[in-house]
């Protein structure tokens, strides 16, 4: 194996989470981590196991593609904090992306509008619309939280993909490849374009609506629209 630095794809935004290690365009190792409740320790154990599969240490990682939300409020906040800590400890550039974009990236289906969907609780789903055009992923809408029944009205017009298909009882495609792979692929594109990545100190979780705590106190502690 060459001495090139590894690219880590990190997704702990949903219960079906994962880690991916890439070198160039090759996926070297991947782990699907099912987290009923986010555990920082469990993810770092998984990361070390992943590295051990290919005979590498954490210091071999050269960059990180991170899914920063939307998803579970607590899970994302803790996940982003853990990923930031790793990035700072190893001096890694970090390339954040949304959960919906990461999912859409691993479903390269032409001729369809793709709607990555996640369970937002309170009878709602997080989602966005994308399509593939000339080999590139194109975002059609911002991420949004809508009532499940409003999403259901789009069945047959869009292809729902992602964990919300099962959780919300929508017709669509699930399971799909790991969003962590989508995060790594998106990061790779940004690296190749000369993007130096985000500042880990200023990186925050992405929510589409305020958490219950923020709604009750009026104090904003995360990035939401």
C-alpha positions in Angstrom: 0.0 0.0 0.0 1.2 3.5 -0.8 2.1 6.2 1.8 -0.7 8.5 0.7 -2.8 9.8 3.6 -6.2 8.3 4.2 -9.6 10.0 3.9 -12.1 9.3 6.7 -15.8 9.4 6.0 -17.7 9.9 9.3 -21.5 9.6 9.8 -23.1 9.3 13.2 -26.2 11.5 12.3 -28.6 8.6 12.2 -29.1 5.2 14.1 -27.6 3.5 11.0 -24.2 5.2 11.1 -20.8 4.3 9.7 -17.2 5.0 9.1 -15.3 4.6 5.8 -11.6 4.8 4.9 -10.5 5.7 1.4 -7.2 6.1 -0.3 -7.5 8.0 -3.6 -10.6 6.5 -5.3 -10.4 3.2 -3.5 -12.5 2.2 -0.5 -10.1 0.4 1.8 -12.5 -0.4 4.7 -16.0 0.4 6.0 -18.0 -0.3 9.1 -21.8 0.0 9.6 -22.4 1.1 13.2 -26.0 0.7 14.5 -26.3 3.2 17.4 -29.5 3.2 19.4 -27.9 6.0 21.4 -24.8 7.8 20.4 -21.6 6.8 22.2 -18.4 8.6 21.5 -16.4 5.7 22.9 -18.1 3.2 20.7 -17.3 5.2 17.6 -13.6 5.6 18.4 -13.4 1.8 19.1 -15.0 1.3 15.7 -12.5 3.7 14.1 -9.5 1.9 15.6 -10.9 -1.4 14.5 -11.3 -0.1 11.0 -7.7 1.2 11.0 -6.5 -2.2 12.3 -8.1 -3.9 9.4 -5.7 -2.2 7.0 -2.7 -2.1 9.4 -2.8 1.7 10.0 -2.9 4.1 13.0 -5.0 7.2 13.5 -2.0 9.3 12.3 -2.4 7.9 8.8 -5.7 9.8 8.4 -5.1 13.0 6.3 -8.6 14.4 6.0 -12.2 13.9 7.2 -15.6 14.1 5.5 -18.2 14.7 8.2 -22.0 14.4 8.1 -23.1 17.2 10.4 -26.9 16.9 10.3 -29.8 17.0 10.2 -30.6 14.0 12.4 -30.8 13.2 16.1 -30.3 16.5 18.1 -28.1 14.9 20.8 -26.4 12.4 18.5 -25.3 15.1 16.0 -24.1 17.5 18.7 -22.0 14.8 20.4 -20.8 13.4 17.0 -19.7 16.8 15.7 -17.8 17.4 19.0 -16.0 14.1 18.8 -15.1 14.6 15.1 -13.8 18.1 15.9 -11.7 16.7 18.7 -10.2 14.1 16.4 -9.6 16.7 13.6 -7.8 19.1 16.1 -5.8 16.3 17.7 -4.5 15.1 14.3 -4.5 18.5 12.6 -6.9 17.3 9.9 -8.8 19.4 7.4 -12.5 18.7 7.9 -15.1 18.8 5.1 -18.7 18.9 6.4 -21.8 18.0 4.5 -25.5 17.5 5.2 -27.0 14.1 5.8 -29.3 14.5 2.8 -26.4 15.3 0.5 -24.3 12.4 1.7 -27.2 10.0 1.1 -27.9 11.4 -2.3 -24.2 11.1 -3.3 -24.3 7.3 -2.9 -27.5 6.9 -5.0 -26.4 8.0 -8.5 -29.6 7.3 -10.3 -30.3 9.3 -13.5 -33.7 10.5 -14.6 -35.2 10.7 -11.2 -35.6 13.3 -8.5 -34.0 11.9 -5.4 -35.4 12.7 -1.9 -33.2 11.6 1.0 -35.4 11.4 4.0 -34.9 11.1 7.8 -37.2 10.7 10.7 -37.5 14.2 12.4 -39.9 13.0 15.1 -43.0 15.0 16.0 -44.7 13.5 12.9 -42.2 15.1 10.6 -39.4 14.2 8.2 -36.2 15.9 7.3 -35.5 15.9 3.6 -34.3 17.7 0.4 -34.5 17.1 -3.3 -31.5 16.3 -5.6 -30.9 15.0 -9.1 -28.0 13.7 -11.0 -27.1 15.7 -14.2 -24.1 14.8 -16.4 -22.5 12.8 -13.7 -22.8 15.4 -11.0 -25.1 15.7 -8.0 -27.3 18.8 -8.2 -29.2 20.1 -5.1 -32.7 21.3 -6.0 -33.9 22.5 -2.6 -32.6 23.4 0.8 -33.0 20.8 3.6 -36.5 21.1 5.2 -38.6 19.6 7.9 -42.2 18.8 6.8 -45.1 16.8 8.1 -45.0 13.2 7.0 -48.3 13.5 5.1 -46.8 16.3 3.0 -43.9 14.1 2.1 -46.3 11.3 1.3 -48.0 13.5 -1.3 -44.7 13.3 -3.3 -44.7 9.5 -3.5 -44.4 8.5 -7.2 -43.0 11.9 -8.1 -39.7 11.5 -6.3 -37.6 8.6 -5.2 -37.4 8.5 -1.4 -34.1 7.1 -0.1 -32.5 6.8 3.4 -33.6 5.7 6.9 -36.8 7.8 6.8 -38.3 5.4 4.2 -38.6 2.7 6.9 -39.2 4.9 9.9 -41.9 7.0 8.3 -43.5 4.3 6.2 -42.8 5.9 2.8 -42.4 4.1 -0.5 -38.8 4.2 -1.5 -35.3 2.7 -1.4 -33.7 1.6 1.9 -31.2 0.5 3.0 -28.8 2.5 0.9 -25.0 2.6 0.9 -23.4 4.3 3.9 -23.8 8.0 4.2 -20.2 8.0 5.5 -19.1 6.9 2.0 -21.1 9.9 0.5 -19.3 12.2 3.0 -15.9 10.8 1.9 -16.8 11.2 -1.8 -18.0 14.8 -1.3 -14.8 15.6 0.7 -12.7 14.1 -2.1 -14.3 16.4 -4.7 -13.6 19.4 -2.5 -10.0 18.4 -1.9 -9.4 17.9 -5.6 -10.8 21.4 -6.2 -8.3 22.9 -3.9 -10.7 23.5 -1.0 -8.8 23.6 2.3 -11.8 22.5 4.4 -13.7 24.1 7.3 -12.3 25.5 10.5 -13.0 22.9 13.2 -13.3 25.6 15.9 -16.3 27.2 14.1 -18.0 24.0 12.9 -21.4 23.4 14.5 -24.2 20.8 14.1 -26.8 21.5 11.4 -30.4 21.3 12.5 -33.4 22.3 10.4 -35.4 23.4 13.4 -34.6 24.3 17.0 -34.3 21.5 19.6 -36.9 21.2 22.4 -34.4 22.9 24.7 -33.8 25.8 22.3 -37.5 26.2 21.7 -38.3 26.4 25.4 -35.4 28.7 26.3 -35.1 30.8 23.2 -31.4 30.4 23.3 -29.8 29.2 20.0 -26.9 26.8 20.5 -26.8 25.2 17.1 -27.1 26.1 13.4 -30.7 25.7 12.2 -32.9 27.4 9.6 
